Amino acid sequence: MAVKFNLRLCLQLMDQGISLNSISKQYHISKHTSSKVKRRKEELEFDTAKLECYSDTDLGKLFLPNLYEIFIMNYLNLESL
């Protein structure tokens, strides 16, 4: 089962220099997911100083677009029932 995690917190901790291993263990995020977020952060050249300008939904779209699309499609399918 997928577990929701706090992407905003993950980004803040990465910005503070906390290791991916520590973030993964402490917040029960897979190393794969934390690595994916770090890689995407670097690709986007994302400035965490502007983190407050983004909603959780916007962050999800930016950092985990595939997962976000799957979530939306499942949500829409449930509403149509």
Backbone bond lengths (Angstrom), bond angles and torsions (degrees), N, CA, C in turn:
res aa  C-N    CA-C-N  psi(-1)  N-CA   C-N-CA  omega(-1)  CA-C   N-CA-C  phi
1 M - - - 1.448 - - 1.526 108.92 -
2 A 1.289 116.23 137.24 1.457 121.03 179.05 1.520 109.76 -74.95
3 V 1.297 115.52 142.17 1.454 121.59 179.68 1.513 108.12 -117.10
4 K 1.329 115.62 131.91 1.457 120.09 178.38 1.522 108.51 -72.34
5 F 1.324 116.48 136.81 1.450 119.71 176.29 1.515 109.11 -126.96
6 N 1.301 115.27 161.90 1.452 121.35 -176.75 1.527 109.65 -86.75
7 L 1.303 115.84 96.83 1.462 122.69 -179.27 1.526 110.79 -61.87
8 R 1.303 115.97 -40.01 1.476 121.00 -179.77 1.534 110.12 -60.36
9 L 1.317 116.94 -46.16 1.460 121.70 178.99 1.528 110.66 -63.84
10 C 1.307 116.39 -42.39 1.459 121.70 178.68 1.528 110.46 -57.76
11 L 1.309 117.60 -45.43 1.465 122.25 179.57 1.533 111.35 -65.19
12 Q 1.324 116.63 -40.23 1.459 120.32 179.50 1.526 110.94 -64.70
13 L 1.327 116.29 -42.37 1.460 120.23 179.90 1.527 111.24 -65.90
14 M 1.324 116.41 -39.83 1.466 119.86 176.66 1.522 110.23 -61.32
15 D 1.321 116.35 -40.72 1.456 121.40 -179.76 1.528 111.37 -65.07
16 Q 1.331 116.74 -29.30 1.470 121.62 178.64 1.527 111.96 -80.63
17 G 1.339 116.14 -4.14 1.454 119.77 178.07 1.517 114.62 89.74
18 I 1.332 117.08 10.58 1.473 120.82 177.55 1.525 107.71 -69.35
19 S 1.310 116.75 136.55 1.461 120.50 -176.82 1.526 111.22 -68.66
20 L 1.333 115.01 152.09 1.465 120.22 177.77 1.522 110.68 -60.82
21 N 1.311 116.40 -36.60 1.455 120.85 179.41 1.530 110.58 -61.85
22 S 1.331 116.97 -44.57 1.471 121.30 179.01 1.527 111.47 -65.17
23 I 1.316 116.06 -43.84 1.470 120.59 178.98 1.524 109.81 -61.10
24 S 1.314 116.19 -45.03 1.467 121.14 -178.46 1.525 111.11 -61.00
25 K 1.324 116.38 -46.66 1.471 120.38 -178.31 1.524 112.34 -68.35
26 Q 1.322 116.18 -47.53 1.461 120.33 -173.82 1.523 112.91 -68.98
27 Y 1.331 116.81 -35.59 1.465 119.91 -174.52 1.524 113.09 -111.03
28 H 1.332 116.75 11.81 1.462 122.93 175.76 1.530 112.45 55.06
29 I 1.337 114.35 47.07 1.460 122.11 176.14 1.525 106.21 -110.03
30 S 1.305 117.59 136.77 1.467 118.32 179.27 1.527 109.58 -64.50
31 K 1.324 115.37 149.81 1.469 119.66 178.05 1.527 110.01 -62.11
32 H 1.323 115.73 -33.11 1.465 119.95 178.14 1.528 110.38 -61.25
33 T 1.322 116.52 -45.77 1.469 120.86 -178.88 1.527 111.11 -66.30
34 S 1.326 117.05 -45.48 1.467 118.80 -179.73 1.530 111.01 -64.66
35 S 1.328 117.01 -35.76 1.470 120.58 176.68 1.521 110.90 -66.79
36 K 1.326 115.50 -39.51 1.464 120.01 178.99 1.527 110.73 -63.26
37 V 1.331 116.51 -41.89 1.462 120.90 179.20 1.534 109.94 -64.69
38 K 1.335 116.78 -43.62 1.469 119.81 179.21 1.530 111.17 -62.43
39 R 1.326 116.01 -44.24 1.470 120.30 179.79 1.524 110.78 -61.49
40 R 1.331 115.77 -43.25 1.469 120.51 -179.71 1.530 110.78 -66.76
41 K 1.329 116.40 -37.99 1.469 121.45 177.26 1.529 110.07 -59.13
42 E 1.322 115.77 -42.44 1.464 120.17 179.02 1.527 111.50 -69.72
43 E 1.336 117.11 -40.25 1.471 121.00 178.64 1.522 111.06 -60.07
44 L 1.323 115.42 -43.44 1.464 121.07 -177.59 1.524 112.78 -80.44
45 E 1.338 115.90 -11.52 1.464 120.97 -172.20 1.530 108.75 51.52
46 F 1.332 114.05 47.60 1.457 122.20 -173.56 1.520 110.86 -72.24
47 D 1.327 116.33 129.05 1.459 123.17 179.05 1.522 108.78 -94.64
48 T 1.332 116.51 109.28 1.463 119.39 -177.30 1.525 112.45 -68.89
49 A 1.320 117.88 -12.28 1.463 120.21 174.91 1.533 110.52 -65.04
50 K 1.322 116.49 -24.23 1.464 121.61 179.63 1.530 112.30 -98.50
51 L 1.315 116.62 14.05 1.455 122.33 -175.97 1.531 112.44 -57.75
52 E 1.311 116.72 -37.35 1.468 120.94 -177.78 1.525 112.90 -67.51
53 C 1.308 117.57 -14.87 1.465 121.69 179.41 1.524 111.94 -77.98
54 Y 1.320 117.26 -10.95 1.467 122.00 -175.16 1.528 111.02 -109.55
55 S 1.307 115.82 137.39 1.465 120.26 172.89 1.527 108.18 -77.26
56 D 1.312 116.99 166.51 1.467 120.56 176.89 1.526 110.55 -60.76
57 T 1.318 116.84 -36.80 1.466 121.27 178.52 1.520 110.75 -64.45
58 D 1.327 116.87 -44.21 1.463 120.54 178.95 1.527 111.17 -62.79
59 L 1.327 116.09 -40.70 1.467 119.31 177.77 1.525 110.90 -63.70
60 G 1.324 116.26 -41.23 1.462 119.98 177.56 1.519 111.75 -60.75
61 K 1.299 116.36 -42.61 1.469 120.68 178.81 1.521 111.42 -64.46
62 L 1.337 116.75 -38.56 1.466 120.84 -178.65 1.525 112.91 -72.42
63 F 1.322 115.98 -45.43 1.458 119.88 -170.40 1.517 114.70 -94.94
64 L 1.301 118.07 -29.20 1.467 121.05 -178.11 1.524 109.67 -134.29
65 P 1.328 117.19 59.97 1.472 120.15 -173.28 1.528 113.53 -59.68
66 N 1.318 118.55 -37.91 1.464 120.56 -179.50 1.522 111.61 -66.78
67 L 1.325 116.63 -44.46 1.458 119.97 178.85 1.524 110.82 -66.07
68 Y 1.315 116.30 -37.34 1.450 120.37 179.49 1.525 110.37 -63.63
69 E 1.329 117.10 -43.05 1.469 121.12 179.23 1.525 111.24 -62.76
70 I 1.324 116.99 -42.73 1.467 121.10 178.61 1.520 110.05 -61.84
71 F 1.343 116.69 -43.70 1.453 121.06 179.45 1.531 110.91 -60.70
72 I 1.324 117.23 -46.36 1.468 121.88 -178.90 1.529 110.61 -63.47
73 M 1.324 116.53 -43.79 1.469 120.01 -179.75 1.526 110.43 -62.22
74 N 1.331 117.54 -42.55 1.461 120.89 178.01 1.527 111.09 -64.66
75 Y 1.313 116.56 -41.08 1.451 121.42 179.06 1.530 110.91 -62.68
76 L 1.315 116.90 -45.13 1.459 120.99 179.81 1.527 111.12 -65.16
77 N 1.311 117.20 -38.30 1.457 120.78 177.64 1.529 111.03 -64.29
78 L 1.324 117.82 -37.70 1.458 120.76 179.01 1.524 110.95 -68.50
79 E 1.319 116.97 -37.70 1.470 120.46 -179.89 1.523 111.69 -67.55
80 S 1.306 117.44 -28.42 1.461 119.35 -176.87 1.534 112.42 -79.75
81 L 1.323 116.78 -8.34 1.478 120.16 179.87 1.499 112.31 -75.07
